[in-house]
Amino acid sequence: MSRAKMLGIGVSLVAVLLMFAGQAPATTYTSTQSGTWTDSATWGGHTLTSSDTGEVTNGYTVALPGGTTTGTARVDAGGTLALTASGAVSKLYMEGGTLNVGSYEYTDAGGVQR
């Protein structure tokens, strides 16, 4: 392989690495108590970012305050995600949990992406 071609490959590799250098990896955090989405205590002391997934587990209700936009929310069987009219979820996975929006309540039979 020629030196120029190897240099070109090296420059391309560095460019790709730089594209991802500033991005934090997405992490899934599970609820450890009922509370609000933005309260770190709800997630075992972690503050969720827009790239993280919040998993609402059995027995807990997590409320999404108005004006809050999340990354991904996963609601397990027995868990409840309560949304206000101005809360927004980028991606929602219902794994048999319950979704409350105002007076509307939806309980999923399991395994449906909404």
N, C-alpha and C positions, 0 to 999 in steps of 0.2 A: 504494500500500500504506500502510496506516495506521501511525502511529508505534508504537502498542501492539503491532501484529503484528510489526513489524521488531524491536522490543525482545524479543519472545518468541522469535523465530528466533535472535537474537544470544545470548540466555541458553542456548538449547538447544545451540547450536554450542559455546559455552564448556564446557558440561557434558560433551559428548562428548569434547572435547579433553582435559579434566581426567581422564577415565576412562583414557585411554591415555598420559598424561604420564609415569607412573612405570614403564611397561613397556619393557624393552629389546627391540629387535628380535631375532628369532631369526636365528642365523647358522649356516652349515654349515662345519665344520672337517674337513679330511681328515688321515688319519694320515700322519705323516712318518717313523715308525719303529714297530717293535713295542714294546709296553709295556702298562701298565695304563691303563684308562679315565680314572682320576683324576690321572694324571701329565701335566702340561702339556707335557712334552717329546714325548709321543706325538702331540700335536696341533700341533706346530710352535711351542711356547711359549705356547699359549692354554689357559686353564682353561675347560672347558665348564660351562655352566649347564644347568638343567633345561629351558630353552626352546631350547637349541642342538641341532643335529644333528651327530653324530659319524659320519663316513664312513670305514669301514675299507677301505683300498685294496689293490690287488693286491700280494701278497708280504709283507703285514704281518699279525700276530696281535695283537689287542687283548683283554686280559683284563679282565673286569668283576669287581672285588673284591666279596667278600661284604658285604652290607648297603648296597651302592651302588644307587641308582635313577637311571636316565638319562632324558633326554627321548627323542629319536628316534635310532635307530641304523640306519645303512645299511651293508650289507656287499656290497662289489663282488666281481665274479668274481676269484678268486685271493686274496681277503682272508678272514680268520677272526676271528670273535667268540667268545671263550671265556667262558662264564658259570659262576659258582658256583651252588650251590643257593639261596643267599639274595640273589643279584643280581637286579635287575629292570629291564626295558626297557619304557618307556611305549609306544613304537611301533617296530616292527622292519620294515625293508625288506630283503629278500634279493634281490640283483641277481646271482645266480650264485655267491655266496660260500659259506662254510662256517660253521655254527653248532655249537660244542661245548658240551655241558652234561654235565659229569662224564664218564662213559664213552660217552655218546650223541653221535654226530656226524651232522649233516644237511648235505648239500650241495645247494643249490638249483639248479634248471635255469635260473633267471633270471627276474627281473621279478615276483616274488610278494611281496605284503604279508602279513605274519604278525601 
